[in-house]
Structure formats: structure tokens, C-alpha cells
């Protein structure tokens, strides 16, 4: 694990003044964790991530994996969010674990800007249903348009 700042020369932080690099090494996982209180208003957790190699990051609260979905993409990183509403107003252990890679080179993840949010995360099935509905609506409209 490496913490970088704007003057490191190694890399530039994704947001603000610092970022953390987790290196998945063949000899075992790399873990960054902290215990703290999840605010009572929290429905989701947002985090900015950039990957090198195959992403092998596991995010967990009290040992329970928090699936992350991409919510925004930027030139150097992607913002992800995960549903943490079940942990609101509780003291938990938040862990970011970069697992060992299955081959070479080692996997690397840069993480930054971890925030709790009042916004709920839409279920993947809800997103898929909305996308399918929009596609069908567009197709129906296209078929009705005059030649």
C-alpha cells in the first residue's frame, strides 16, 4: 500500500491532495481498513477508483461484501457507489482489500474520495428495466415516424 500526494512524482491523486494505491501482490492481499460510525443519513457510499491490471478489489463492512456499481466515468477514474443503508447509524469496520493477482503483473487500484451519501443506489434490475423500456419506447417511436 502506498499513500501519494500531489508532490510524489509517482502519480497524481485522483481528487484533493492524497490518494491510496493498493497493490495486489502474489504473497497475499493488501487491506486498508478503519472502524467508524456510519452516519444515520447514509444510504450509499461513493468512492473514486482507478485500476491497473485486472481489478480484484473487495469492499466490505463488518465482513459483508458491498457490491459497487459505476455511477460516473471520468478521464482518469470511475466513481462507484454501493448500498450501505443496512449499516446506517452503526459502528462498522470498512475494508478495502486488493486480492492477489492470478498472474503477472500485480494488480493495482488507486482509491480516493470515500464519501457517505443520502442517495440510494438503484438496483441493477431496475436499471436494466429502465434501459429496456427506453429502448422499446425509442423503437416504437422510430417505427411510427413517416419515411
C-alpha positions in Angstrom: 0.0 0.0 0.0 1.2 3.5 -0.9 -0.2 6.9 0.0 0.6 9.5 -2.6 0.3 13.3 -2.6 0.5 15.9 -5.4 4.3 16.1 -5.0 5.1 12.4 -5.1 6.2 12.2 -8.7 4.9 8.6 -8.8 1.3 9.5 -9.6 -1.2 12.3 -9.2 -4.1 12.0 -6.7 -7.5 11.4 -8.2 -9.1 14.1 -6.0 -7.8 16.5 -3.5 -4.3 16.1 -2.0 -3.9 12.4 -1.4 -4.8 9.0 -2.9 -4.0 5.5 -1.8 -2.6 2.7 -4.0 -3.3 -0.9 -3.1 -1.0 -3.4 -4.7 -2.3 -7.0 -5.1 0.9 -9.0 -4.5 1.3 -12.7 -5.1 2.2 -13.2 -1.4 -1.2 -12.1 -0.1 -3.9 -9.5 -0.1 -3.4 -5.8 0.7 -6.0 -4.4 3.1 -6.9 -0.8 4.1 -9.5 -0.7 6.9 -10.8 1.6 9.5 -13.6 1.4 12.2 -16.0 4.2 12.4 -19.6 5.3 12.7 -21.7 5.3 9.5 -23.9 8.4 9.6 -27.6 7.8 10.2 -28.4 9.6 6.9 -26.2 7.2 4.8 -27.9 5.2 2.1 -24.8 4.7 -0.1 -21.0 5.1 -0.1 -19.2 6.7 -3.1 -15.6 6.1 -3.9 -13.3 7.1 -6.8 -11.3 4.2 -8.2 -8.7 3.7 -11.0 -7.3 0.3 -11.9 -4.2 -1.1 -13.4 -4.4 -4.7 -14.4 -7.4 -6.8 -13.5 -9.5 -5.2 -10.7 -9.5 -7.5 -7.7 -10.9 -5.1 -5.1 -13.3 -6.3 -2.4 -15.1 -3.6 -0.4 -16.7 -4.8 2.9 -18.4 -3.5 6.0 -18.1 -5.8 9.1 -17.1 -8.6 6.7 -20.1 -8.2 4.4 -19.2 -7.5 0.8 -20.6 -4.3 -0.6 -21.1 -4.6 -4.4 -20.1 -1.5 -6.2 -21.7 -0.2 -9.4 -20.2 2.5 -11.6 -22.2 5.8 -11.4 -19.8 8.2 -13.3 -16.8 7.9 -15.5 -14.0 10.5 -15.8 -10.8 10.5 -17.9 -8.6 9.0 -15.2 -11.0 7.2 -12.9 -14.5 5.9 -12.3 -16.8 6.8 -9.5 -18.5 3.8 -7.9 -21.3 3.5 -5.3 -22.5 0.8 -3.0 -25.6 0.3 -0.9 -24.7 0.7 2.8 -28.2 1.6 4.1 -28.2 -1.5 6.3 -25.2 -0.1 8.3 -26.6 3.4 8.9 -26.0 4.7 12.5 -23.8 1.7 13.3 -20.1 1.5 14.2 -18.5 -0.7 11.5 -15.2 -1.9 10.1 -14.9 -0.6 6.5 -12.3 -2.6 4.5 -10.8 -2.2 1.0 -9.0 -5.4 0.0 -6.9 -5.9 -3.1 -6.6 -9.6 -3.7 -3.5 -11.3 -5.0 -3.4 -11.5 -8.8 -3.6 -14.9 -10.5 -0.7 -13.9 -12.8 1.6 -11.1 -13.5 1.8 -8.1 -13.4 0.4 -7.3 -10.0 -3.0 -5.7 -9.8 -3.1 -2.1 -8.7 -6.0 0.0 -7.6 -6.0 3.7 -6.7 -8.7 4.9 -4.4 -9.8 8.3 -3.3 -12.7 10.5 -2.1 -14.7 8.0 0.0 -18.0 9.6 1.0 -21.3 8.7 2.5 -24.4 9.8 0.6 -28.1 10.3 1.1 -28.7 9.0 -2.4 -29.9 5.4 -2.7 -28.3 3.1 -5.2 -30.7 1.8 -8.0 -30.9 -1.9 -8.1 -29.2 -3.4 -11.3 -32.6 -4.9 -12.3 -34.2 -1.5 -12.0 -31.5 0.0 -14.3 -31.9 -2.8 -16.8 -35.7 -2.5 -16.8 -35.4 1.3 -17.3 -32.9 0.8 -20.2 -35.1 -1.8 -21.8 -38.2 0.4 -21.5 -36.3 3.4 -23.1 -35.1 1.2 -25.9 -38.6 -0.2 -26.6 -40.1 3.3 -26.5 -37.5 4.6 -28.9 -38.0 1.6 -31.2 -41.8 2.1 -31.2 -41.4 5.8 -31.9 -38.9 5.2 -34.7 -41.3 2.6 -36.4 -44.2 5.1 -36.3 -42.2 8.0 -37.8 -43.0 8.8 -41.5 -40.5 7.7 -44.1 
